[in-house]
Every structure is written in C-alpha cells, then in structure tokens.
Amino acid sequence: MTTNKMEIMEIKKLVLTMSIPIMISMLVQALYNIVDSMFVARVSEDALAAVSLCSPIQTIMVAVACGTGVGINAMMSRYLGQHEQKKAQSVLCHGLILSVISGIVFAILGLFGTTFFLNLFTHDSLIIQLGEEYLSICTSLSVFVFVQIAYERIMQATGHAFYNMIMQGVGALINIIFDPIFIFVLGFGVKGAAIATVLGQMIAMMIGIWITNKKIKEVEVNFKDFSLNWIVIKEIYQIGVPAILIQSIMSFMTVFMNMILIAYGALTVSVFGIYFKLSTFIFMAVNGINNALIPIVSFNYGARHFDRIFKAVRFSLLLTICIMFLGTCLAWGMPDLLLALFDASKQMLDIGIPAIRIIGLCFIPAGINVILGAALQATGFSKASLMITLCRQLVFLIPLSYVLMNLFGLEIGWSAFVITETLCMLISLAFYRRTCNQIQRIERV
C-alpha cells in the first residue's frame, strides 16, 4: 500500500495542484468552443444559427460522458481511499466499456434523429441542411469523446490532473488548428468544423490511452480476467445517473430557451448561443475546481478524513467566488468586444450587450451552486444535487424567462437567470449544511 497525496498533502495545495491543470485544460477546451463558433460565424449567420441549434445534442453527449465519468471518478477515488485496488480496477474497466456503448448508442440516435430534432425549431431548409451536416459527423464518431472523457476521469481519480491537462489541451489545440483549414482552405464549411472537432477528440483519446498505460501506476487497464459485474455498473450509475441528469438538464434548458427566443427571431437564438459559449469559458474554470473537488472529497470520505472534506469545500468556494467576480466584471466591462469576436452586426449588438450584462450578474451564485453540488455528489447525496440543478435549469428558470419576457420584454426577461441562481444558492447552502451535520454524526460514531 502506498500513501496517496489526497490524504496527506496540505489541503489548499492539493486543491490547487489538482484543479489548476484541469482548469487550464478546460479553459483551452472552452477556448476551442468559442473559436469554433467564431469561424462558423464567418461562414454565415445561418451557419451559426444551425450550429447553435445543434448545441443541446452535443451537450447531452458530453453530459452522458461526464456523468459516467463522475461515477468512475468517485467510485475509483473512494476505493483507492479504502486501499481496495482490485475494486478500483474493476470500476475502471467497467467505465471504459460503458463509454464505448454510450458512443455507439449516440451514433445510432444521430443517424435516425437529427432531422427530426432540427425540425422542432425551424423549417428553414438551409439551416436544417447545415445542422444535419454538422451534427451527423459529431454523433456518428462520438465514441471518441466518450472514451476520451473516461480517461480524463481515470487520471483525476488517481490524482494525475497534469496528464489530464496535456490530453485535453492537445485535443483542443488540434481542433483550433484544423478548424480554419477544414472550414475555409478545404471549403467544407460547417462540415469542416465537425471534422476538426472529431479529429481533436480522437487524438486526445489516443493520448489518454498511452498516458494511462505508461505513466499511471495506481491502476492498470487490463481486461484479461475481466467479467461483467452488474453491481459495479450499479455503483457507477448510482452516482453517474444523477450527474448525467444534472448536465443533461442544461441541454433541455437550451432547447426550451431556444423555443422561447425563436419568437424574437433567429438572431436572438444566435445571441443566446454566443452567450452560452462565452459563459462556458468562465464556467470551465469553475468546473476545473469542481472536477478536482470530487475525487478529493470522495477519497477522503472513503478514508474518513472528514475535516479535509470541509477544508477542501471552503477553499474551493473561495476560489470560485474570485473567478466568478472576474467573469461578472468582463460581462459588464466589455460585452461589445466579446460579441465582436463573432462578427456581430449592429442588431446583434443591440440584443447581446444588455443580455450579457444582465446574465453576468448570476455568475457568483451560479459558481457557488456548482461547487456545493460537487460536494453533495461526492459524499453520496446526488439526489439533492440533482434537485438543485433541476431548479436552476428548468423548474425556476424556464417559467420565469417565459413570464418575464412576455410581460416585460426580452431585456427584462434575461433577469430570470439572476433570480433563479440566487434562489438556488440559498437552497444549496441549506442542503450542504444538512450534509455537514450528517457527516459529523458519522464521525462521532
């Protein structure tokens, strides 16, 4: 048995050394998402609208991949904290198989469901054609992103976040480099954006396989004596399914918001798509902390080092508030410059500037919700985290947006984001306090 840094390293240093590499890699990933849309916007406004309408499906794919990854991450970390290497190994192998199966399922759904999905929002033949070209490639080769994310979570669970940064960062950079080549030089248009995306995912996956086999000693990818165990699958998805739902809900939120916004024109949908890309850049930094916090909390929960859990959550909240404050300052100080990255017309600026400024006010409470949700997931209280996310993305946000936009107009309607995140922050704090009390009772037994 070897001593793991997650039970001995000073907690602030541990959170930083785990989160900064993940944060950098996710920021690069977010940068790629923004650059991707910037290039597509230069094809045409119809191309940007088509890719924006496809975004919910991509988000659902990532949600399933990341949710499964959360289950892998949390269970591997917990077993490693209990020094149960064989059980951690079993979780790893099951997680990779589940990721491959998920990729196959989405390839089939993309083959038969893309046109139906796009027709839910528009009957513009050009936008539908462009959306089909983009989404069919992303879904048919989605197995790459599923396996890539599984390897990312294996690295995080074993405390090797630096390798995660290399893997994800290289994939995103490959995407950024090949985007203009495929879109403009080779003349593939939105197809080119999809090809560059898949190429980056494939290379990242290959790097992840190589690093895990050569550099990570805590576990081994070995299917020699493997046998399928439904108990292990159940353990992964007891944590993974709520995490999948938590991230998938964002896709449904985007779908419903697009349904509300399309009444104000396709340009308004594009503005919301641009905001979504820009906010992702800020939230990726927080998600880096979030992804580091889950294995830290899970490991120490398994090792019964409860004081380290509380210290890690407090420090993560402090970092998150600082990052989100910076995000709010950017949203208020330079919304016009941010929109100009997407070749925004005057009409788009008129809609987008107030939208970004108003929604930017929700960043700090939203960040707090993300971190507390991670703490609840990692300690086994996934249902509470799911409930909070349901309120954030659907139960509060969609009705509020619809009512405010219909009664007071588009600009006032954006404040639904601020009201929703603030209310949910209060709920999150109440759930987390209850969770802390339960952990303290366990500690006293």
C-alpha positions in Angstrom: 0.0 0.0 0.0 1.3 3.4 -0.9 0.3 6.7 0.6 -1.8 8.9 -1.7 -1.3 12.6 -1.8 -5.1 13.1 -1.4 -4.8 12.1 2.2 -1.5 13.7 3.2 -1.0 16.9 1.1 -1.9 20.2 2.7 -5.5 20.9 1.5 -5.0 24.2 -0.2 -2.0 23.0 -2.1 -3.9 19.8 -3.0 -6.9 21.7 -4.4 -4.7 24.0 -6.4 -2.4 21.2 -7.8 -5.4 19.2 -8.7 -7.6 21.9 -10.1 -5.2 24.2 -12.0 -4.2 21.6 -14.6 -7.8 20.6 -15.1 -8.8 24.3 -15.2 -6.2 25.1 -17.8 -7.2 22.1 -20.0 -10.9 23.0 -19.7 -10.2 26.7 -20.4 -8.4 25.6 -23.6 -11.4 23.4 -24.4 -13.7 26.4 -23.8 -11.5 28.5 -26.0 -11.8 25.9 -28.7 -15.6 26.1 -28.4 -15.5 29.9 -28.8 -13.0 29.7 -31.7 -15.2 27.1 -33.4 -18.2 29.4 -33.3 -16.1 32.4 -34.4 -15.1 30.5 -37.6 -18.6 29.2 -38.2 -20.0 32.8 -37.8 -17.7 33.8 -40.6 -19.3 31.2 -42.9 -22.8 32.8 -42.5 -25.4 33.8 -39.8 -27.4 30.7 -40.9 -24.4 28.5 -40.2 -24.0 30.0 -36.7 -27.7 29.5 -36.1 -27.5 25.9 -37.3 -24.6 25.1 -35.0 -26.3 26.8 -32.1 -29.4 24.7 -32.6 -27.2 21.5 -32.6 -25.5 22.6 -29.3 -28.1 20.8 -27.0 -27.3 17.4 -28.5 -23.6 17.9 -28.1 -24.2 19.0 -24.6 -26.2 15.8 -23.9 -23.4 13.7 -25.3 -20.9 15.4 -23.1 -23.4 15.1 -20.2 -23.6 11.3 -20.6 -19.8 11.0 -21.0 -19.1 13.3 -18.0 -21.8 11.8 -15.8 -20.5 8.3 -16.4 -17.0 9.8 -15.8 -18.2 11.2 -12.4 -19.3 7.8 -11.4 -16.0 6.3 -12.4 -14.1 9.1 -10.7 -16.0 9.0 -7.4 -16.0 5.2 -7.1 -12.4 4.8 -8.1 -11.3 7.5 -5.6 -13.4 6.0 -2.8 -11.9 2.5 -3.3 -8.4 3.9 -3.6 -9.1 5.8 -0.3 -10.1 2.5 1.2 -7.0 0.8 -0.3 -9.2 -1.5 -2.4 -7.1 -1.6 -5.6 -8.9 -4.5 -7.2 -12.3 -2.8 -6.8 -10.9 0.4 -8.3 -9.5 -1.6 -11.2 -12.9 -3.2 -11.8 -14.6 0.2 -11.9 -12.0 1.4 -14.4 -12.7 -1.5 -16.8 -16.5 -1.2 -16.5 -16.3 2.5 -17.1 -14.4 2.1 -20.4 -16.9 -0.5 -21.6 -19.9 1.7 -20.7 -18.3 4.7 -22.5 -17.9 2.7 -25.7 -21.5 1.5 -25.5 -22.7 5.1 -25.0 -20.8 6.2 -28.1 -22.5 3.5 -30.2 -26.0 4.5 -28.9 -25.5 8.2 -29.8 -24.2 7.2 -33.3 -27.5 5.3 -33.9 -29.6 8.2 -32.5 -27.7 10.7 -34.6 -28.2 8.6 -37.7 -32.0 8.5 -37.4 -33.0 11.5 -35.2 -31.0 14.6 -36.4 -33.6 15.9 -38.9 -36.5 15.4 -36.5 -34.6 17.3 -33.8 -33.8 20.3 -36.0 -37.4 20.5 -37.3 -38.5 21.2 -33.7 -37.0 24.7 -34.0 -37.1 25.7 -37.6 -38.4 24.9 -41.1 -35.7 26.9 -42.8 -34.3 24.3 -45.3 -30.8 25.9 -45.3 -30.4 25.9 -41.5 -31.7 22.3 -41.3 -29.2 21.2 -44.1 -26.3 22.9 -42.3 -27.3 21.4 -39.0 -27.6 17.9 -40.4 -24.1 18.2 -42.0 -22.6 19.3 -38.7 -24.5 17.0 -36.2 -24.3 13.8 -38.3 -20.5 13.8 -38.1 -20.3 14.7 -34.4 -22.7 11.9 -33.4 -21.5 9.1 -35.7 -18.0 9.4 -34.3 -19.0 10.3 -30.8 -17.3 7.2 -29.3 -14.0 9.2 -29.3 -15.3 11.9 -26.9 -16.9 9.2 -24.6 -13.6 7.3 -24.3 -11.6 10.5 -24.0 -13.6 11.8 -21.1 -13.5 8.3 -19.4 -9.7 8.5 -19.4 -9.8 12.1 -18.2 -11.7 10.9 -15.1 -9.4 8.0 -14.5 -6.5 10.4 -14.4 -8.3 12.7 -12.0 -9.3 9.8 -9.7 -5.7 8.7 -9.4 -4.5 12.3 -8.7 -2.8 12.8 -12.1 -4.5 16.0 -13.1 -1.4 17.2 -15.0 -1.7 14.4 -17.5 -5.4 15.3 -17.9 -4.3 18.8 -18.9 -1.9 17.5 -21.5 -4.5 15.2 -23.0 -7.4 17.6 -23.2 -5.2 20.6 -24.1 -3.6 18.9 -27.1 -7.0 17.7 -28.4 -8.4 21.2 -28.2 -5.4 22.8 -29.9 -5.6 20.2 -32.7 -9.2 21.3 -33.1 -8.3 25.0 -33.2 -5.5 24.5 -35.7 -7.6 22.4 -38.1 -10.9 24.4 -37.9 -9.9 27.1 -40.4 -8.1 24.5 -42.6 -11.2 22.3 -43.0 -13.8 25.2 -43.0 -12.1 27.7 -45.3 -9.0 26.2 -47.0 -10.6 22.9 -48.0 -14.0 24.6 -48.3 -16.0 22.1 -46.1 -17.9 24.8 -44.2 -19.8 23.6 -41.2 -18.8 20.0 -42.1 -15.2 21.1 -41.6 -15.9 22.4 -38.1 -17.4 19.0 -37.2 -14.4 17.1 -38.7 -12.0 19.2 -36.8 -13.9 18.6 -33.6 -13.9 14.8 -34.0 -10.2 14.8 -35.0 -9.3 16.6 -31.8 -11.3 14.2 -29.7 -9.7 11.1 -31.4 -6.2 12.4 -30.8 -7.0 13.3 -27.2 -8.4 9.8 -26.7 -5.2 8.2 -28.1 -3.0 10.3 -25.9 -5.1 9.3 -22.9 -4.7 5.6 -23.7 -1.0 6.0 -24.0 -0.5 8.0 -20.8 -2.7 5.7 -18.7 -0.8 2.6 -19.9 2.7 4.1 -19.5 2.5 6.7 -16.7 -0.3 5.8 -14.2 0.8 3.2 -11.7 -2.2 3.2 -9.3 -4.4 1.2 -11.6 -3.9 -0.8 -14.8 -6.2 -1.1 -17.9 -6.3 -4.9 -18.0 -9.3 -6.9 -19.4 -7.5 -10.3 -19.1 -9.5 -11.6 -16.1 -12.4 -9.2 -16.6 -16.0 -10.3 -16.1 -19.1 -8.0 -16.3 -20.5 -7.3 -12.9 -23.9 -5.6 -12.6 -23.2 -4.5 -9.1 -20.2 -2.4 -10.2 -22.3 -0.9 -13.0 -25.0 -0.1 -10.5 -22.4 1.6 -8.2 -21.1 3.7 -11.1 -24.6 4.8 -12.2 -25.9 5.5 -8.7 -23.6 8.5 -8.8 -23.4 8.7 -12.6 -27.1 8.9 -13.4 -27.8 12.0 -11.2 -24.6 13.6 -12.7 -25.8 12.8 -16.2 -29.2 14.3 -15.5 -27.6 17.3 -13.9 -25.6 18.0 -17.1 -28.3 16.9 -19.5 -30.7 19.3 -17.9 -28.6 22.2 -19.3 -29.4 20.8 -22.8 -33.1 20.7 -22.1 -32.8 24.3 -20.7 -31.2 25.3 -24.0 -33.9 23.6 -26.0 -36.7 25.4 -24.1 -34.9 28.7 -24.1 -34.5 28.4 -27.9 -38.2 27.7 -28.2 -38.9 30.9 -26.2 -36.3 33.0 -28.0 -37.2 31.9 -31.6 -40.3 34.1 -31.3 -37.9 37.1 -31.3 -36.0 35.9 -34.4 -33.1 33.5 -35.3 -30.7 36.3 -34.4 -31.8 36.2 -30.7 -31.1 32.4 -30.7 -27.6 33.1 -32.1 -27.1 35.7 -29.3 -28.0 33.2 -26.7 -25.7 30.7 -28.3 -22.9 33.2 -28.2 -23.6 34.0 -24.6 -23.6 30.2 -23.9 -20.1 29.9 -25.5 -18.7 32.9 -23.6 -20.2 31.8 -20.2 -18.8 28.3 -20.8 -15.3 29.9 -20.9 -15.8 31.3 -17.4 -17.6 28.2 -16.0 -14.9 25.9 -17.3 -12.5 27.4 -14.8 -15.0 26.6 -12.0 -15.6 23.2 -13.5 -11.9 22.6 -13.2 -12.2 23.2 -9.4 -15.4 21.1 -9.4 -13.7 18.1 -11.2 -10.7 18.3 -8.8 -13.0 18.5 -5.7 -15.0 15.3 -6.5 -12.0 12.9 -6.2 -10.6 14.8 -3.2 -13.9 14.6 -1.3 -14.6 11.1 -2.4 -11.2 9.8 -1.4 -11.3 11.5 2.0 -14.9 10.4 2.5 -13.7 6.8 1.9 -10.7 7.3 4.2 -12.9 9.0 6.8 -10.8 12.2 6.9 -13.9 14.4 7.2 -12.0 17.5 8.3 -10.2 17.6 5.0 -13.5 17.5 3.2 -14.8 20.6 4.9 -11.5 22.5 4.3 -11.4 21.5 0.6 -15.0 22.7 0.0 -14.4 26.0 1.8 -11.2 26.8 -0.2 -12.9 25.7 -3.4 -15.8 28.2 -2.7 -13.3 31.0 -2.2 -11.5 30.3 -5.5 -14.8 30.1 -7.3 -16.2 33.4 -6.0 -13.0 35.1 -7.1 -13.2 33.6 -10.6 -16.9 34.4 -11.0 -16.4 38.0 -9.8 -13.8 38.4 -12.6 -16.4 36.9 -15.0 -19.0 39.5 -13.9 -16.5 42.3 -14.4 -15.8 41.1 -18.0 -19.6 40.8 -18.8 -20.2 44.4 -17.6 -17.0 46.0 -18.9 -16.6 44.7 -22.4 -19.8 42.9 -23.8 -19.4 44.7 -27.1 -15.8 43.5 -27.6 -16.9 39.9 -26.7 -19.6 40.0 -29.3 -17.3 41.5 -31.8 -15.3 38.2 -31.7 -18.3 36.7 -33.5 -18.5 39.4 -36.2 -21.7 40.8 -34.5 -23.9 43.1 -36.6 -25.4 46.3 -35.0 -28.7 44.4 -34.5 -26.9 41.6 -32.7 -25.0 44.1 -30.5 -28.3 45.8 -29.6 -29.7 42.4 -28.4 -26.5 41.0 -27.0 -25.0 43.7 -24.9 -27.8 44.0 -22.4 -28.2 40.2 -22.4 -24.6 39.6 -21.4 -24.6 42.3 -18.8 -27.7 41.2 -17.1 -27.0 37.4 -17.1 -23.4 38.2 -15.9 -24.9 39.1 -12.6 -25.7 35.5 -11.9 -22.1 34.2 -12.2 -21.2 34.3 -8.4 -24.3 32.5 -7.1 -24.1 30.0 -10.0 -20.5 29.2 -9.2 -21.4 28.6 -5.5 -24.2 26.2 -6.7 -21.7 24.3 -8.9 -19.2 23.7 -6.0 -21.8 22.7 -3.4 -23.4 20.4 -6.0 -20.0 18.7 -6.4 -19.6 18.3 -2.7 -23.1 16.7 -2.5 -22.3 14.3 -5.3 -19.0 13.2 -3.9 -20.5 12.4 -0.5 -23.3 10.3 -1.9 -26.1 13.0 -1.8 -26.6 13.0 -5.5 -30.3 13.4 -5.3 -30.0 16.7 -3.5 -27.6 17.9 -6.2 -30.0 16.8 -8.9 -32.9 18.6 -7.3 -30.9 21.9 -7.1 -29.9 21.6 -10.8 -33.5 20.9 -11.8 -34.5 24.1 -10.1 -31.6 26.0 -11.7 -32.1 24.9 -15.2 -35.8 24.1 -15.6 -38.2 24.4 -12.7 -37.4 28.1 -11.9 -35.6 29.4 -15.0 -37.9 28.4 -17.9 -41.2 29.6 -16.4 -39.6 32.8 -15.1 -38.0 33.5 -18.5 -41.3 32.9 -20.3 -43.3 35.1 -18.0 -40.8 38.0 -17.7 -40.2 38.1 -21.5 -43.9 38.0 -22.3 -44.9 40.6 -19.7 -41.9 43.0 -19.8 -39.9 42.2 -23.0 -36.7 40.5 -23.9 -34.3 42.7 -21.9 -36.1 42.3 -18.5 -36.5 38.6 -19.3 -32.8 37.9 -19.0 -33.0 38.7 -15.3 -34.7 35.3 -14.8 -31.1 33.9 -14.8 -30.1 36.1 -11.8 -33.3 35.4 -9.8 -33.0 31.7 -10.4 -29.4 31.3 -9.4 -29.8 33.4 -6.3 -32.8 31.4 -5.1 -31.0 28.1 -5.8 -27.9 29.3 -3.9 -30.0 29.6 -0.8 -31.3 26.1 -1.3 -27.8 24.7 -2.0 -26.5 26.2 1.3 -29.3 24.6 3.2 -28.6 21.2 1.7 -24.9 21.5 2.3 -25.4 22.4 5.9 -27.6 19.4 6.4 -25.0 17.2 4.7 -22.3 18.5 7.0 -24.4 17.7 10.0 -24.9 14.1 8.8 -21.1 13.7 8.2 -20.3 15.0 11.6 -22.8 12.4 13.1 -21.0 9.6 11.2 -17.6 10.9 12.5 -18.9 10.7 16.1 -20.0 7.0 15.7 
